[in-house]
Amino acid sequence: MKIAISSDHGGNNLRKEIIQQLEELGLSYKDFGPTNNDSVDYPDYAMPVTEGVASGDFDRGILICGTGIGMSIAANKVKGIRCALVHDVFSAKATRCHNDSNVLAMGERVIGPGLAREIVATWLAQDFEGGRHERRIEKITALENA
């Protein structure tokens, strides 16, 4: 599995923590920055991740900002992206199993590194269940294509 990851300045510390986790898990990833804590605009850092996932260059993406809200809004503007803002383990599992989310957004100012690691581990381990959920994903795709 290839992961694209990025943050803005508000998610920089948590991004580094999650990168360490990806390395511990032996997963391939690309870090799209930023390289320091200077203020940046989150859409500029969401786009390389979401475009990489949408194109198939990456299997999944992880985006982190202060709340996760800005990143998730920006990410969901890209066709083919189903970004879920998650701050609990139950939702991390549900969004993969039921919504086939391909990008995860989290907020560094909302959750700590321990919970974030649990969320990422859960989200990465789940498969899409398909079945009745497939019909709903098809409807989302139809909305994108309208």
N, CA, C and O of each residue as an XYZ file, in Angstrom:
584
protein
N       0.846     -1.181      0.000
C       0.000      0.000      0.000
C       0.890      1.242      0.000
O       1.828      1.347      0.790
N       0.585      2.168     -0.886
C       1.328      3.427     -0.982
C       0.460      4.555     -0.426
O      -0.694      4.728     -0.818
N       1.042      5.311      0.491
C       0.313      6.372      1.187
C       0.920      7.730      0.829
O       2.140      7.891      0.810
N       0.055      8.698      0.547
C       0.470     10.099      0.399
C       0.049     10.815      1.681
O      -1.055     10.599      2.182
N       0.924     11.664      2.211
C       0.621     12.342      3.461
C       1.066     13.795      3.399
O       2.096     14.119      2.808
N       0.280     14.661      4.017
C       0.617     16.079      4.060
C      -0.121     16.728      5.223
O      -1.020     16.140      5.824
N       0.280     17.942      5.518
C      -0.386     18.731      6.552
C      -0.202     20.202      6.218
O       0.471     20.559      5.251
N      -0.808     21.035      7.027
C      -0.426     22.440      7.028
C       0.381     22.657      8.305
O       0.725     21.697      8.994
N       0.682     23.908      8.619
C       1.483     24.204      9.806
C       0.810     23.721     11.090
O       1.494     23.361     12.048
N      -0.535     23.711     11.117
C      -1.269     23.296     12.299
C      -1.264     21.798     12.531
O      -1.664     21.336     13.600
N      -0.823     21.037     11.553
C      -0.783     19.581     11.682
C       0.604     18.994     11.539
O       0.764     17.778     11.440
N       1.602     19.851     11.529
C       2.972     19.420     11.264
C       3.486     18.382     12.267
O       4.094     17.387     11.871
N       3.247     18.605     13.551
C       3.767     17.677     14.563
C       3.090     16.319     14.468
O       3.754     15.286     14.557
N       1.782     16.311     14.288
C       1.068     15.040     14.179
C       1.449     14.318     12.893
O       1.525     13.090     12.882
N       1.687     15.049     11.816
C       2.133     14.419     10.559
C       3.432     13.658     10.786
O       3.587     12.529     10.321
N       4.351     14.270     11.492
C       5.634     13.603     11.772
C       5.424     12.330     12.591
O       6.099     11.325     12.369
N       4.500     12.376     13.524
C       4.167     11.194     14.330
C       3.595     10.082     13.448
O       3.959      8.916     13.605
N       2.719     10.432     12.538
C       2.090      9.430     11.664
C       3.099      8.890     10.651
O       3.039      7.716     10.286
N       4.013      9.727     10.200
C       5.076      9.236      9.313
C       5.913      8.183     10.032
O       6.272      7.162      9.447
N       6.218      8.432     11.293
C       6.959      7.443     12.085
C       6.173      6.135     12.162
O       6.752      5.054     12.060
N       4.864      6.233     12.341
C       4.014      5.043     12.387
C       4.040      4.299     11.051
O       4.151      3.073     11.028
N       3.941      5.023      9.953
C       3.982      4.386      8.632
C       5.303      3.645      8.444
O       5.328      2.544      7.893
N       6.391      4.244      8.898
C       7.697      3.587      8.813
C       7.726      2.323      9.666
O       8.247      1.294      9.237
N       7.167      2.399     10.876
C       7.108      1.231     11.758
C       6.289      0.109     11.133
O       6.594     -1.069     11.321
N       5.256      0.474     10.396
C       4.406     -0.516      9.730
C       5.016     -1.022      8.426
O       4.493     -1.955      7.817
N       6.114     -0.416      7.998
C       6.777     -0.821      6.766
C       6.024     -0.427      5.518
O       6.159     -1.070      4.477
N       5.218      0.640      5.614
C       4.430      1.080      4.465
C       5.188      2.117      3.639
O       5.933      2.939      4.174
N       4.984      2.059      2.349
C       5.565      3.030      1.439
C       4.743      4.315      1.520
O       3.513      4.270      1.523
N       5.420      5.455      1.586
C       4.705      6.731      1.672
C       5.515      7.830      1.002
O       6.720      7.702      0.785
N       4.817      8.914      0.683
C       5.468     10.131      0.223
C       4.938     11.278      1.068
O       3.729     11.464      1.209
N       5.854     12.032      1.619
C       5.527     13.178      2.465
C       5.538     14.436      1.598
O       6.567     14.792      1.024
N       4.398     15.100      1.509
C       4.278     16.319      0.722
C       4.434     17.589      1.568
O       4.087     18.684      1.125
N       4.956     17.432      2.782
C       5.286     18.594      3.588
C       4.134     19.142      4.385
O       3.060     18.550      4.489
N       4.411     20.314      4.948
C       5.496     21.270      4.732
C       6.766     20.894      5.503
O       6.764     19.994      6.342
N       7.832     21.601      5.197
C       9.128     21.276      5.782
C       9.423     22.045      7.065
O      10.412     21.762      7.739
N       8.570     23.023      7.412
C       8.773     23.781      8.648
C       7.412     24.208      9.202
O       6.375     23.827      8.660
N       7.414     24.987     10.264
C       6.167     25.388     10.923
C       5.648     26.752     10.483
O       4.754     27.306     11.123
N       6.192     27.297      9.405
C       5.689     28.571      8.891
C       4.247     28.401      8.410
O       3.874     27.334      7.922
N       3.453     29.433      8.546
C       2.061     29.403      8.132
C       1.953     29.135      6.631
O       2.625     29.776      5.824
N       1.097     28.179      6.271
C       0.839     27.828      4.869
C      -0.663     27.695      4.665
O      -1.424     27.653      5.631
N      -1.083     27.629      3.421
C      -2.491     27.472      3.084
C      -2.799     25.994      2.848
O      -2.222     25.363      1.963
N      -3.714     25.451      3.648
C      -3.994     24.009      3.585
C      -4.409     23.494      2.206
O      -4.058     22.360      1.880
N      -5.140     24.256      1.368
C      -5.468     23.685      0.050
C      -4.220     23.344     -0.774
O      -4.222     22.381     -1.540
N      -3.162     24.137     -0.613
C      -1.929     23.888     -1.361
C      -1.291     22.557     -0.971
O      -0.569     21.957     -1.768
N      -1.549     22.098      0.236
C      -0.965     20.848      0.712
C      -1.925     19.674      0.601
O      -1.502     18.518      0.615
N      -3.200     19.964      0.491
C      -4.183     18.893      0.270
C      -4.119     18.397     -1.171
O      -4.265     17.201     -1.424
N      -3.902     19.308     -2.114
C      -4.000     18.949     -3.538
C      -3.006     17.890     -3.997
O      -3.422     16.963     -4.692
N      -1.719     17.961     -3.654
C      -0.832     16.897     -4.149
C      -1.225     15.507     -3.648
O      -1.076     14.515     -4.361
N      -1.727     15.447     -2.421
C      -2.160     14.165     -1.864
C      -3.395     13.664     -2.597
O      -3.432     12.519     -3.046
N      -4.404     14.515     -2.719
C      -5.657     14.075     -3.330
C      -5.501     13.795     -4.821
O      -6.087     12.843     -5.335
N      -4.731     14.599     -5.508
C      -4.491     14.337     -6.926
C      -3.726     13.038     -7.112
O      -3.978     12.303     -8.066
N      -2.790     12.747     -6.208
C      -2.048     11.489     -6.274
C      -2.927     10.276     -6.021
O      -2.762      9.240     -6.665
N      -3.859     10.401     -5.085
C      -4.784      9.303     -4.819
C      -5.774      9.156     -5.977
O      -6.030      8.042     -6.435
N      -6.322     10.260     -6.444
C      -7.294     10.215     -7.542
C      -6.691      9.622     -8.812
O      -7.384      8.932     -9.560
N      -5.418      9.882     -9.062
C      -4.767      9.376    -10.272
C      -4.336      7.916    -10.146
O      -4.001      7.277    -11.143
N      -4.346      7.391     -8.921
C      -3.912      6.020     -8.714
C      -2.446      5.882     -8.372
O      -1.961      4.766     -8.185
N      -1.723      6.994     -8.284
C      -0.310      6.926     -7.896
C      -0.158      6.474     -6.448
O       0.854      5.879     -6.075
N      -1.176      6.764     -5.635
C      -1.186      6.354     -4.233
C      -2.496      5.642     -3.953
O      -3.526      5.950     -4.553
N      -2.446      4.683     -3.032
C      -3.647      3.939     -2.666
C      -4.540      4.735     -1.722
O      -5.765      4.707     -1.836
N      -3.916      5.437     -0.797
C      -4.660      6.243      0.181
C      -3.856      7.477      0.558
O      -2.648      7.553      0.334
N      -4.567      8.443      1.139
C      -3.930      9.675      1.573
C      -4.316     10.029      2.993
O      -5.391      9.669      3.473
N      -3.420     10.741      3.655
C      -3.664     11.230      5.013
C      -3.367     12.713      5.033
O      -2.299     13.147      4.601
N      -4.321     13.498      5.541
C      -4.186     14.952      5.622
C      -4.430     15.409      7.051
O      -5.346     14.929      7.718
N      -3.602     16.341      7.517
C      -3.713     16.812      8.889
C      -3.582     18.330      8.914
O      -2.657     18.895      8.331
N      -4.514     18.976      9.594
C      -4.395     20.403      9.878
C      -4.796     20.605     11.337
O      -4.869     19.637     12.093
N      -5.052     21.819     11.732
C      -5.399     22.067     13.121
C      -6.649     21.320     13.556
O      -6.660     20.675     14.605
N      -7.699     21.406     12.754
C      -8.962     20.724     13.068
C      -9.254     19.559     12.144
O     -10.049     18.687     12.494
N      -8.640     19.521     10.984
C      -8.949     18.533      9.954
C     -10.063     19.003      9.032
O     -10.275     18.422      7.967
N     -10.767     20.038      9.427
C     -11.921     20.498      8.656
C     -11.503     21.094      7.317
O     -12.027     20.704      6.273
N     -10.573     22.027      7.340
C     -10.136     22.663      6.100
C      -9.579     21.667      5.108
O      -9.904     21.712      3.922
N      -8.741     20.768      5.592
C      -8.166     19.748      4.710
C      -9.258     18.873      4.100
O      -9.216     18.566      2.909
N     -10.229     18.472      4.908
C     -11.268     17.585      4.376
C     -12.141     18.306      3.348
O     -12.540     17.710      2.347
N     -12.434     19.572      3.588
C     -13.226     20.329      2.610
C     -12.461     20.443      1.295
O     -13.018     20.189      0.227
N     -11.195     20.823      1.370
C     -10.380     20.954      0.157
C     -10.257     19.615     -0.568
O     -10.387     19.553     -1.791
N     -10.008     18.556      0.179
C      -9.812     17.228     -0.422
C     -11.041     16.772     -1.185
O     -10.922     16.204     -2.271
N     -12.199     17.010     -0.638
C     -13.428     16.527     -1.261
C     -13.841     17.317     -2.497
O     -14.856     17.001     -3.118
N     -13.079     18.329     -2.859
C     -13.313     19.054     -4.116
C     -12.703     18.311     -5.306
O     -12.994     18.639     -6.456
N     -11.865     17.319     -5.034
C     -11.189     16.581     -6.102
C     -12.027     15.360     -6.479
O     -12.392     14.550     -5.627
N     -12.320     15.250     -7.761
C     -13.131     14.138     -8.275
C     -12.481     12.803     -7.907
O     -11.286     12.592     -8.114
N     -13.293     11.925     -7.363
C     -12.810     10.589     -7.002
C     -12.319     10.475     -5.574
O     -11.969      9.385     -5.123
N     -12.288     11.574     -4.865
C     -11.819     11.551     -3.475
C     -13.013     11.463     -2.540
O     -14.000     12.186     -2.672
N     -12.882     10.551     -1.594
C     -13.848     10.425     -0.506
C     -13.056     10.576      0.784
O     -12.588      9.601      1.372
N     -12.924     11.812      1.197
C     -12.139     12.140      2.381
C     -13.051     12.185      3.596
O     -14.098     12.833      3.576
N     -12.653     11.497      4.646
C     -13.419     11.471      5.884
C     -12.616     12.143      6.994
O     -11.450     11.821      7.219
N     -13.257     13.071      7.675
C     -12.691     13.707      8.863
C     -13.004     12.808     10.044
O     -14.172     12.594     10.367
N     -11.975     12.280     10.693
C     -12.159     11.258     11.726
C     -11.380     11.638     12.986
O     -10.209     12.013     12.929
N     -12.070     11.528     14.125
C     -11.425     11.772     15.411
C     -11.741     10.674     16.423
O     -11.569     10.866     17.627
N     -12.207      9.515     15.929
C     -12.444      8.370     16.814
C     -12.257      7.083     16.010
O     -12.371      7.075     14.784
N     -11.971      6.005     16.724
C     -11.644      4.730     16.086
C     -12.858      4.113     15.397
O     -12.722      3.543     14.314
N     -14.037      4.213     15.998
C     -15.240      3.653     15.376
C     -15.475      4.249     13.997
O     -15.745      3.522     13.042
N     -15.374      5.570     13.889
C     -15.591      6.237     12.592
C     -14.508      5.860     11.588
O     -14.780      5.763     10.391
N     -13.284      5.647     12.064
C     -12.199      5.236     11.166
C     -12.535      3.902     10.505
O     -12.316      3.718      9.308
N     -13.061      2.986     11.289
C     -13.445      1.686     10.734
C     -14.650      1.834      9.804
O     -14.658      1.295      8.697
N     -15.659      2.563     10.260
C     -16.890      2.694      9.482
C     -16.658      3.370      8.137
O     -17.241      2.966      7.131
N     -15.818      4.388      8.110
C     -15.629      5.122      6.859
C     -14.893      4.300      5.803
O     -15.065      4.533      4.607
N     -14.089      3.360      6.229
C     -13.464      2.455      5.259
C     -14.447      1.369      4.840
O     -14.604      1.091      3.651
N     -15.107      0.757      5.816
C     -16.000     -0.373      5.526
C     -17.241      0.039      4.753
O     -17.689     -0.688      3.866
N     -17.802      1.198      5.078
C     -19.077      1.602      4.489
C     -18.958      2.673      3.413
O     -19.748      2.692      2.469
N     -17.979      3.565      3.545
C     -17.870      4.701      2.620
C     -16.709      4.582      1.656
O     -16.565      5.421      0.767
N     -15.872      3.557      1.807
C     -14.695      3.356      0.965
C     -13.857      4.636      0.890
O     -13.383      5.014     -0.181
N     -13.679      5.297      2.037
C     -12.881      6.526      2.043
C     -11.466      6.211      1.591
O     -10.889      5.186      1.956
N     -10.922      7.113      0.792
C      -9.553      6.922      0.308
C      -8.600      7.988      0.841
O      -7.396      7.928      0.592
N      -9.130      8.948      1.564
C      -8.307      9.953      2.238
C      -8.861     10.139      3.651
O     -10.071     10.224      3.859
N      -7.951     10.198      4.602
C      -8.269     10.399      6.012
C      -7.797     11.786      6.415
O      -6.657     12.159      6.138
N      -8.663     12.552      7.066
C      -8.286     13.860      7.605
C      -8.418     13.819      9.123
O      -9.357     13.237      9.666
N      -7.457     14.449      9.794
C      -7.476     14.537     11.255
C      -7.024     15.924     11.678
O      -6.385     16.646     10.912
N      -7.365     16.287     12.912
C      -6.981     17.579     13.451
C      -6.027     17.441     14.623
O      -6.359     16.829     15.639
N      -4.836     18.017     14.475
C      -3.829     17.940     15.546
C      -4.286     18.636     16.822
O      -3.917     18.225     17.922
N      -5.084     19.681     16.681
C      -5.548     20.429     17.859
C      -6.773     19.777     18.500
O      -7.273     20.249     19.521
N      -7.249     18.689     17.892
C      -8.438     18.009     18.379
C      -8.086     16.705     19.094
O      -8.664     16.388     20.133
N      -7.140     15.955     18.537
C      -6.766     14.661     19.124
C      -5.259     14.612     19.352
O      -4.500     15.365     18.743
N      -4.848     13.733     20.220
C      -3.430     13.538     20.511
C      -2.829     12.449     19.650
O      -3.533     11.769     18.903
N      -1.525     12.291     19.760
C      -0.823     11.325     18.907
C      -1.213      9.868     19.156
O      -1.237      9.074     18.216
N      -1.518      9.503     20.393
C      -1.898      8.116     20.676
C      -3.177      7.731     19.965
O      -3.244      6.691     19.310
N      -4.195      8.570     20.093
C      -5.469      8.305     19.421
C      -5.302      8.373     17.910
O      -5.877      7.560     17.187
N      -4.531      9.323     17.431
C      -4.293      9.437     15.986
C      -3.666      8.156     15.438
O      -4.043      7.696     14.360
N      -2.728      7.589     16.157
C      -2.102      6.337     15.722
C      -3.122      5.202     15.668
O      -3.106      4.398     14.735
N      -4.002      5.133     16.654
C      -5.049      4.103     16.650
C      -5.983      4.279     15.462
O      -6.370      3.308     14.811
N      -6.339      5.525     15.190
C      -7.212      5.821     14.055
C      -6.557      5.393     12.756
O      -7.182      4.719     11.938
N      -5.307      5.776     12.558
C      -4.597      5.428     11.326
C      -4.466      3.913     11.187
O      -4.713      3.373     10.109
N      -4.083      3.223     12.254
C      -3.942      1.767     12.194
C      -5.266      1.108     11.824
O      -5.296      0.192     11.003
N      -6.348      1.566     12.419
C      -7.672      1.010     12.131
C      -8.081      1.301     10.698
O      -8.549      0.412      9.986
N      -7.905      2.546     10.278
C      -8.303      2.962      8.933
C      -7.527      2.208      7.855
O      -8.098      1.802      6.843
N      -6.243      2.024      8.071
C      -5.423      1.318      7.093
C      -5.751     -0.172      7.021
O      -5.580     -0.794      5.972
N      -6.221     -0.748      8.129
C      -6.459     -2.193      8.191
C      -7.795     -2.624      7.597
O      -8.008     -3.812      7.356
N      -8.691     -1.681      7.361
C     -10.046     -2.036      6.924
C     -10.158     -2.096      5.409
O      -9.485     -1.367      4.681
N     -11.030     -2.987      4.959
C     -11.395     -3.083      3.549
C     -12.829     -2.598      3.374
O     -13.634     -2.643      4.303
N     -13.125     -2.142      2.187
C     -14.493     -1.753      1.837
C     -15.359     -3.005      1.791
O     -14.966     -4.003      1.187
N     -16.525     -2.969      2.416
C     -17.411     -4.130      2.473
C     -18.201     -4.353      1.198
O     -18.670     -5.462      0.946
N     -18.355     -3.312      0.390
C     -19.143     -3.462     -0.832
C     -20.599     -3.712     -0.505
O     -21.147     -3.087      0.403
N     -21.234     -4.618     -1.234
C     -22.637     -4.941     -0.983
C     -23.525     -3.719     -1.102
O     -23.420     -2.959     -2.064
N     -24.397     -3.529     -0.127
C     -25.335     -2.408     -0.165
C     -24.617     -1.065     -0.169
O     -25.166     -0.065     -0.632
N     -23.398     -1.043      0.342
C     -22.626      0.199      0.374
C     -22.121      0.593     -1.010
O     -21.914      1.776     -1.281
N     -21.925     -0.375     -1.873
C     -21.453     -0.112     -3.245
C     -22.444      0.783     -3.986
O     -22.044      1.700     -4.703
N     -23.721      0.516     -3.812
C     -24.764      1.311     -4.458
C     -24.649      2.784     -4.048
O     -24.847      3.680     -4.869
N     -24.339      3.018     -2.813
C     -24.234      4.392     -2.309
C     -22.998      5.095     -2.863
O     -23.048      6.284     -3.181
N     -21.915      4.383     -2.977
C     -20.699      4.952     -3.565
C     -20.942      5.273     -5.037
O     -20.481      6.300     -5.535
N     -21.658      4.405     -5.724
C     -22.012      4.667     -7.131
C     -22.842      5.950     -7.255
O     -22.672      6.703     -8.214
N     -23.721      6.199     -6.312
C     -24.522      7.425     -6.338
C     -23.651      8.656     -6.108
O     -23.882      9.696     -6.725
N     -22.661      8.558     -5.237
C     -21.722      9.664     -5.023
C     -20.948      9.933     -6.309
O     -20.776     11.085     -6.707
N     -20.486      8.873     -6.951
C     -19.760      9.005     -8.216
C     -20.641      9.663     -9.276
O     -20.165     10.499    -10.044
N     -21.913      9.294     -9.321
C     -22.840      9.900    -10.282
C     -22.996     11.402    -10.007
O     -23.069     12.193    -10.947
N     -23.047     11.792     -8.761
C     -23.124     13.205     -8.406
C     -21.885     13.953     -8.892
O     -21.985     15.061     -9.418
N     -20.719     13.336     -8.710
C     -19.465     13.964     -9.179
C     -19.472     14.167    -10.696
O     -18.972     15.169    -11.207
N     -20.042     13.207    -11.390
C     -20.017     13.236    -12.852
C     -21.149     14.052    -13.463
O     -21.172     14.263    -14.675
N     -22.095     14.516    -12.636
C     -23.244     15.276    -13.146
C     -22.846     16.674    -13.599
O     -23.694     17.441    -14.054
